[in-house]
Amino acid sequence: MPYFKITEVSFSNFSLGNPYVNVTVYTSEFSTVNATVTELFIEAENGTCLFNATITDGYELPKGMNMSIVYSWDWTRYSGQEITVRVRAADGSEATKNVTVP
C-alpha cells in the first residue's frame, strides 16, 4: 500500500478570471510502492461533495516525489468555508486535508 499525503492546497487568484484548485500530493520515500492517484474529491463540512474528478488512467506518483493536480473549479462561492480535499489511489487508500477557502 502506498504512503502518500496532501501537502498543500491552493486556489487561483480569482481576478485572473479562471478559478482553479491546485492540490500537491507527496509519496513518501519510505512507501513500498508508487501511488497511482485516480480520484480527487472536495467536500463541504457537512460531507456534501462539491467537486469530484476521476482520473481515468491515473497519475502515477513515484516514491519520494511531489505532484500537483490542477483542476478548474469555481471555489469563490465557498469563500470562508472549511472544506476537505480527498485524494484516492488505485488501491483504495486515501489522503485528506482540511483547508479554509480564501
C-alpha positions as CSV (number, residue, x, y, z in Angstrom):
1,M,0.0,0.0,0.0
2,P,1.4,3.4,-0.9
3,Y,2.0,6.0,1.8
4,F,1.1,9.5,0.4
5,K,-0.3,12.7,1.7
6,I,-1.7,16.1,0.6
7,T,1.0,18.7,1.4
8,E,-0.7,21.8,0.0
9,V,-4.0,23.1,-1.4
10,S,-4.0,26.4,-3.1
11,F,-6.6,28.4,-5.1
12,S,-6.2,30.6,-8.1
13,N,-6.4,34.4,-7.9
14,F,-9.9,35.0,-9.0
15,S,-9.0,38.3,-10.6
16,L,-7.3,36.2,-13.3
17,G,-10.7,35.1,-14.4
18,N,-10.1,31.3,-14.4
19,P,-10.7,29.9,-10.9
20,Y,-8.9,26.6,-10.2
21,V,-7.7,24.5,-7.3
22,N,-4.1,23.1,-7.1
23,V,-3.6,20.0,-4.9
24,T,0.0,18.9,-4.2
25,V,0.4,15.2,-3.3
26,Y,3.6,13.7,-1.9
27,T,4.5,10.0,-1.8
28,S,6.9,9.1,0.9
29,E,10.4,7.7,0.0
30,F,9.6,5.0,2.6
31,S,6.5,3.9,0.7
32,T,6.7,0.3,-0.5
33,V,5.1,1.2,-3.9
34,N,4.3,4.2,-6.0
35,A,0.9,5.8,-5.6
36,T,-1.4,5.9,-8.6
37,V,-3.9,8.8,-8.0
38,T,-7.3,8.0,-9.5
39,E,-9.8,10.4,-7.9
40,L,-10.0,13.9,-6.3
41,F,-12.9,15.0,-4.1
42,I,-13.7,18.3,-2.5
43,E,-16.3,18.1,0.3
44,A,-18.2,20.6,2.4
45,E,-18.0,20.5,6.2
46,N,-21.3,18.5,6.2
47,G,-19.9,15.9,3.8
48,T,-21.6,17.1,0.7
49,C,-19.5,16.5,-2.4
50,L,-18.7,19.9,-4.1
51,F,-16.4,18.5,-6.7
52,N,-15.3,15.1,-8.0
53,A,-12.8,14.3,-10.7
54,T,-12.0,10.8,-11.9
55,I,-8.6,10.3,-13.5
56,T,-9.2,7.5,-16.0
57,D,-5.7,6.2,-16.4
58,G,-4.5,7.5,-13.0
59,Y,-1.4,9.7,-12.3
60,E,1.5,7.6,-11.1
61,L,3.5,9.3,-8.4
62,P,6.9,7.7,-7.8
63,K,8.2,7.3,-4.2
64,G,9.8,10.5,-2.8
65,M,8.2,12.8,-5.3
66,N,5.6,15.6,-5.3
67,M,2.9,16.0,-7.9
68,S,0.5,18.9,-8.5
69,I,-3.1,18.2,-9.6
70,V,-4.8,21.2,-11.0
71,Y,-8.5,21.4,-11.9
72,S,-10.7,24.2,-13.0
73,W,-13.2,24.7,-10.1
74,D,-15.1,27.9,-9.2
75,W,-14.3,27.9,-5.5
76,T,-15.5,31.5,-5.0
77,R,-19.0,30.7,-3.7
78,Y,-17.3,28.7,-0.9
79,S,-15.1,31.5,0.3
80,G,-14.5,31.5,4.0
81,Q,-15.8,27.9,4.4
82,E,-13.7,24.9,5.6
83,I,-13.6,22.1,3.0
84,T,-12.0,18.7,2.9
85,V,-9.8,17.7,0.0
86,R,-9.6,14.0,-0.5
87,V,-7.3,12.1,-2.9
88,R,-7.8,8.4,-3.6
89,A,-5.3,6.0,-5.0
90,A,-6.0,3.0,-7.3
91,D,-5.7,0.6,-4.3
92,G,-8.4,2.5,-2.4
93,S,-6.1,4.2,0.1
94,E,-6.8,7.9,0.7
95,A,-5.2,11.1,1.9
96,T,-7.3,14.1,3.2
97,K,-6.6,17.7,4.1
98,N,-8.9,20.3,5.7
99,V,-8.5,23.8,4.4
100,T,-10.3,27.1,4.5
101,V,-11.2,28.5,1.1
102,P,-9.8,32.1,0.8
